[in-house]
Amino acid sequence: MADCAIAFDVGGTSIKTALVDGSGRLIPETAKSYPSMAKQSKDTILSHLLDLIRQQARVQSDGSVSGIAMAFPGPFDYARGISLMKGLDKYDALYGVNLERELRRMMEQDPALLSRFADGWRIVFENDVRAFALGQLRAGRASAYDRCLCVTIGTGFGSAFLERGRIVTSGEGVPADGWIYNQPFRDGIVDDYISRRGILRVARGLGFDPERHDVKDLAVLARQGERAAAEVFRRFGALLAAALNPYIASFQPEALIIGGQIAKSCDLFLETFRSDVTRNVEIWPVEDTSASAFVGVASLLLNPTQSVD
């Protein structure tokens, strides 16, 4: 196996990791998923990350590892590798922690691990949604369009705006940093409605108990023909259209690419979403968001000229 990067897609529920080879291709058989331990102590989370690095480094038996690339949710100081998540019920123990420094310190205490890394190896960080968008540019649907909006829907809502092969964080139709999640919407912000908890809020209003029915359970019921469950997703599709219409109208993307865990239920809400979107846009659900995130975040090590404006 040639030189490669260890890529991470860090989420609130799970941490996924894989190897990406020197040409920027995901090595599918190396992709693994683990519990996140996001509510544990700082030391537990760091030790968990180190253990996953060790596991992937052991797979790379006949080449060297050029570095570690981590896609992380925000808020996060990606340039310095410092987590700024607080009060989000995930990774609170890492608030203010310099992950780049801590992981490097721990790795330097393990000579056997370091022997698998190339000289000048690095650790880089990027927003998880931007990593997904970069992956779509390199090996996905976004490469076919001049202007594209990528979103992820899961425990929260993420967005990235693409123009002429680059992520843009300002300009006509683009909110600050390209972030839609914190924009005002209904009685709160977009993230309150376009997320797992947003779907469960709709479900609660239709008589479902969120303690008994999570999104996956509701999707199963909807596909079995349960009318109230199907109505949950129909209403969610209408909410998604209402939340995105201002940005689709102002940024005028040619395509909308939807990832995240809830993209796996797109069949239940896309019909309503399409009917409520006010401008013609091609819509592409992506089932394996992490595969794109791996390729995208690894490109920061393997192809550092691809950047964010």
C-alpha positions, 0 to 999 in steps of 0.5 A, a space after each residue: 500500500 502506498 503512502 496514505 492519510 488517516 481520515 476521520 469523520 467525527 460526529 456526536 454519535 459515532 466516529 468514522 475513520 478510513 485510509 485515503 491513498 496518495 491519489 486521493 481515493 478512499 480505500 473502502 475496506 479500511 472504513 470503520 465506525 465506532 461509538 463517539 464517546 462524545 459525552 465522556 471526559 477529555 482524557 477518555 475522548 483523547 485516548 479513544 482517538 489515539 486508539 483509532 489512529 493506532 488501529 488505522 496505522 497498523 493497517 498501513 503496513 507497507 507504506 507511510 502515513 502522511 498525516 491525520 485529517 479530521 472532519 469535526 463539527 463546529 464551533 471549532 478553530 480549525 486552523 489551530 485545532 482547538 475545539 470550541 463546542 460547548 453546551 451542545 451535549 457533545 465534546 463539552 470536555 474538549 472545550 478550549 483543548 488544542 487537539 493538534 497539540 494533545 494528540 501529537 504529544 500522545 503520539 510522540 510517546 509511542 515510538 512504534 506508532 510514530 515509525 509508521 508516519 512519514 517525516 513532516 507528518 501533519 494533523 489537519 482539521 476541517 469543518 465536517 460539512 466543508 469536508 463533505 463538500 470538498 469530497 463531492 468536488 473531488 469525487 462526487 456530484 458537485 464536480 459537474 456544476 459551477 454553483 452548488 449548495 451542499 447540506 447535511 442533516 443529522 443531529 444538526 444542520 450544516 451547509 457549504 456553498 460551492 462556486 467554480 470548484 471552491 468553497 465560498 464563505 461570503 458573497 451574494 446569497 451566502 450567509 457569513 461563513 456559509 453557515 445557514 444553521 444559525 440563521 433566524 427561522 420560525 421561532 428560533 434558528 434553522 438548526 432547531 427545525 432542520 435536524 433530528 430534534 426538528 423532526 422529533 418536534 414535528 413527531 411530538 406534535 403528531 402524537 409520537 413519543 420521542 422516547 419511543 420513536 427516534 427518526 429511524 423508527 419513524 422512517 420504518 413506520 412511514 415506509 410501512 404505510 403508517 399515515 401519521 409517520 408519513 405526515 411527519 416527513 411530509 411536514 419536514 420536507 415543507 420545513 426544509 424547503 421553507 428554510 432553504 428557499 431564501 438561499 436557493 433564490 439568492 445564491 441560485 445553485 444549479 444543484 443541491 446535494 443532501 448528506 447526513 444521517 437523515 439523507 437516508 430518509 430522503 425518499 420520505 420527504 423529497 417529494 414535498 420538498 421538490 414541490 415547495 422549492 421556489 426555483 428549479 434546482 437538481 437534488 442529489 441525496 448522498 447515502 454515504 456522507 462519510 465517504 465524501 468527508 474522508 476524501 475531502 478532509 484528506 485532500 487538505 493533506 494530499 492536495 493542499 491547493 484545494 481551499 476555501 475562499 
